[in-house]
Amino acid sequence: MPDCTIAPTWDAGTLPPPSLPHKDFIQGVSNIQNGHGRRVGLLAVLINRLAGLGLDPDIIQLAGELHDTGKVLTGRDILHAPRALTPDEKNVIRKHPLLGLGVLQWYRHDFPREVMDAALLHHERWDGTGYPLGLKGQNIPLWVQVISVADTIDACLSKRNYKHSWTPEAVRKILQQEAGRAFEPKLAILCAAHLDELLEVWDADYAWEKAGDTLPTGLHTN
């Protein structure tokens, strides 16, 4: 699968035309970095269910799929750099939450609040040291807490140009270490305890990606 889905009227590396069909917008954004957003959405749905949070699964999935919307305006030379980023490049990356909110507003679709929050706040940390607003603890919306954990799980498991895929044990360890630091503590410990189930969802999506024919269960098609 190519790194970024190219819709008939939009290459997801520029601002989307306001008239772009909603399906094409979701596809273009969720496939940035080899389907990262798509997998975050699927993981977030399962985390929501495991934790019994009662969030709307369709909305939480969409929020996961679109959390990295701002990266459509981040240069691919930075997104796919085969090395550690320079300080200047890191500063560019740190702009993507604010850019994401701007792109979602530009697109003129009536997105739920959860989607807008996820785009802006998914790099906030439980201990208040995240960005762009430095929110702390319960000031971070519940749905964003879920997206943040799912985001980290996929980022660790995924092979990138600059790193190998982490082992499941390494992912479990980071979830445990960051409980109460990066993540809401109970949520992080829950994900560590149920990592095997989360891995099943993650592995199934990669199996679909390699097959390239049938949509994985639960993937947005609208």
C-alpha positions as CSV (number, residue, x, y, z in Angstrom):
1,M,0.0,0.0,0.0
2,P,1.4,3.4,-0.8
3,D,2.3,5.7,2.1
4,C,-0.6,8.0,1.5
5,T,-3.8,7.3,-0.3
6,I,-4.2,9.4,-3.4
7,A,-7.8,10.3,-4.0
8,P,-9.0,11.3,-7.5
9,T,-9.0,15.0,-6.6
10,W,-6.6,15.2,-3.6
11,D,-3.0,14.2,-2.8
12,A,-2.9,14.3,1.0
13,G,0.0,16.6,1.1
14,T,-1.8,19.9,0.5
15,L,-5.0,21.5,1.8
16,P,-8.0,19.4,0.8
17,P,-10.4,21.0,-1.6
18,P,-13.6,21.9,0.4
19,S,-15.6,19.9,-2.1
20,L,-13.6,16.7,-1.6
21,P,-15.9,13.8,-0.7
22,H,-15.8,12.9,3.0
23,K,-14.7,9.3,2.3
24,D,-11.7,10.5,0.3
25,F,-10.7,13.0,3.1
26,I,-10.7,10.2,5.7
27,Q,-8.8,7.9,3.5
28,G,-6.2,10.5,2.7
29,V,-5.5,11.4,6.3
30,S,-5.8,8.0,7.9
31,N,-3.3,6.5,5.5
32,I,-0.5,9.0,6.3
33,Q,2.6,7.1,7.5
34,N,1.4,3.8,6.2
35,G,-2.0,3.7,7.7
36,H,-1.1,5.0,11.2
37,G,-4.4,6.9,11.7
38,R,-6.4,3.9,10.5
39,R,-4.8,1.7,13.1
40,V,-5.1,4.3,15.8
41,G,-8.8,4.4,15.2
42,L,-9.2,0.7,15.4
43,L,-7.1,0.4,18.5
44,A,-9.1,3.3,20.1
45,V,-12.4,1.5,19.6
46,L,-11.1,-1.6,21.4
47,I,-9.6,0.4,24.2
48,N,-12.9,2.2,24.7
49,R,-14.7,-1.2,24.9
50,L,-12.1,-2.8,27.2
51,A,-12.3,0.1,29.6
52,G,-16.1,0.3,29.5
53,L,-16.0,4.1,28.8
54,G,-19.2,4.2,26.8
55,L,-17.8,6.5,24.1
56,D,-19.5,6.3,20.7
57,P,-17.3,3.8,18.8
58,D,-17.9,5.4,15.4
59,I,-16.9,8.8,16.7
60,I,-13.8,7.5,18.6
61,Q,-12.7,5.6,15.5
62,L,-13.0,8.7,13.4
63,A,-11.1,10.7,15.9
64,G,-8.3,8.2,15.8
65,E,-8.3,8.2,12.0
66,L,-8.1,11.9,11.8
67,H,-5.9,12.7,14.8
68,D,-2.8,13.4,12.7
69,T,-4.7,15.6,10.1
70,G,-2.0,18.3,10.6
71,K,0.6,16.0,9.0
72,V,-0.9,16.6,5.6
73,L,0.9,19.9,5.7
74,T,4.1,18.5,7.2
75,G,6.9,17.9,4.6
76,R,7.3,14.3,3.7
77,D,11.1,14.8,3.9
78,I,10.5,15.2,7.6
79,L,7.8,12.6,8.1
80,H,10.0,10.0,6.4
81,A,13.4,11.1,7.4
82,P,15.6,8.0,7.8
83,R,17.3,9.5,10.9
84,A,16.7,11.4,14.1
85,L,15.2,14.8,13.4
86,T,17.1,18.0,13.9
87,P,15.8,20.5,16.5
88,D,14.3,22.7,13.7
89,E,12.6,19.6,12.2
90,K,11.2,18.7,15.6
91,N,9.8,22.2,15.9
92,V,8.0,21.7,12.6
93,I,6.5,18.4,13.8
94,R,5.3,20.1,17.0
95,K,3.1,22.4,14.8
96,H,1.0,19.5,13.4
97,P,-1.7,19.6,16.2
98,L,-2.5,23.2,15.5
99,L,-2.3,22.7,11.8
100,G,-4.7,19.7,12.1
101,L,-7.3,21.9,13.7
102,G,-6.9,24.4,10.9
103,V,-7.2,21.8,8.2
104,L,-10.3,20.4,9.7
105,Q,-11.9,23.9,9.8
106,W,-10.7,24.6,6.3
107,Y,-12.4,21.4,5.0
108,R,-15.8,22.8,6.2
109,H,-17.2,19.5,7.3
110,D,-19.2,19.4,10.5
111,F,-16.8,17.2,12.5
112,P,-17.8,16.1,16.1
113,R,-16.0,17.9,18.9
114,E,-14.1,14.6,19.7
115,V,-12.4,14.7,16.3
116,M,-11.4,18.4,16.7
117,D,-10.1,17.7,20.2
118,A,-8.1,14.7,19.1
119,A,-6.4,16.6,16.3
120,L,-5.4,19.4,18.6
121,L,-4.7,17.6,21.9
122,H,-3.3,14.2,21.2
123,H,0.2,15.2,22.3
124,E,-0.9,16.5,25.7
125,R,0.4,14.4,28.6
126,W,-1.2,13.4,31.9
127,D,1.6,15.1,33.9
128,G,1.1,18.4,32.0
129,T,4.3,18.4,30.1
130,G,2.7,17.9,26.6
131,Y,1.8,20.3,23.9
132,P,0.4,22.5,22.5
133,L,-1.6,23.7,25.5
134,G,0.1,21.9,28.4
135,L,-3.1,20.4,29.7
136,K,-2.9,18.1,32.8
137,G,-4.8,15.2,34.2
138,Q,-8.6,15.2,33.8
139,N,-8.4,18.5,31.9
140,I,-7.5,16.3,28.9
141,P,-10.8,15.1,27.5
142,L,-11.4,11.4,28.0
143,W,-11.6,10.6,24.3
144,V,-8.2,12.3,23.8
145,Q,-6.7,10.1,26.6
146,V,-7.8,7.1,24.6
147,I,-6.4,8.4,21.3
148,S,-3.1,9.2,23.0
149,V,-2.6,5.7,24.2
150,A,-3.6,4.1,20.9
151,D,-1.3,6.6,19.1
152,T,1.7,5.5,21.2
153,I,0.9,1.8,20.8
154,D,0.8,2.0,17.0
155,A,3.9,4.3,16.8
156,C,5.9,1.9,18.9
157,L,4.8,-1.2,17.0
158,S,5.2,0.3,13.5
159,K,8.4,0.2,11.6
160,R,9.5,3.6,10.5
161,N,12.4,4.8,8.3
162,Y,14.3,5.8,11.4
163,K,13.5,2.8,13.7
164,H,12.6,-0.8,13.9
165,S,9.3,-2.1,15.2
166,W,9.3,-2.5,19.0
167,T,8.6,-5.9,20.6
168,P,5.3,-6.4,22.4
169,E,7.2,-6.6,25.7
170,A,8.8,-3.3,25.1
171,V,5.5,-1.7,24.3
172,R,4.0,-3.2,27.5
173,K,6.9,-1.9,29.5
174,I,6.5,1.7,28.2
175,L,2.8,1.7,28.9
176,Q,3.5,0.7,32.5
177,Q,6.3,3.2,32.9
178,E,4.3,6.1,31.5
179,A,1.2,5.4,33.5
180,G,0.5,8.6,35.4
181,R,3.2,10.4,33.3
182,A,2.2,10.4,29.7
183,F,-1.1,8.6,30.2
184,E,-4.1,8.3,32.5
185,P,-2.7,5.6,34.9
186,K,-5.6,3.2,34.9
187,L,-6.0,3.4,31.1
188,A,-2.3,2.7,30.5
189,I,-2.2,-0.3,32.9
190,L,-5.4,-1.7,31.3
191,C,-3.8,-1.5,27.9
192,A,-0.6,-3.2,29.1
193,A,-2.7,-6.0,30.6
194,H,-4.8,-6.4,27.4
195,L,-1.9,-5.8,25.0
196,D,-2.4,-9.3,23.4
197,E,-5.9,-8.3,22.4
198,L,-4.8,-5.0,21.0
199,L,-2.1,-6.7,19.1
200,E,-4.7,-8.9,17.4
201,V,-6.4,-5.9,16.0
202,W,-3.1,-4.3,15.0
203,D,-1.9,-7.5,13.3
204,A,-5.2,-8.0,11.5
205,D,-4.9,-4.5,9.9
206,Y,-1.4,-5.2,8.7
207,A,-2.6,-8.5,7.2
208,W,-5.3,-6.6,5.3
209,E,-2.8,-4.0,4.1
210,K,-0.6,-6.8,2.7
211,A,-3.6,-8.5,1.0
212,G,-4.8,-5.2,-0.3
213,D,-8.3,-6.4,-1.2
214,T,-10.8,-6.7,1.7
215,L,-11.5,-3.9,4.2
216,P,-10.7,-4.9,7.8
217,T,-13.6,-5.3,10.2
218,G,-14.9,-1.9,11.4
219,L,-13.0,0.3,9.0
220,H,-14.9,3.5,8.1
221,T,-16.3,3.3,4.5
222,N,-18.1,6.6,4.5
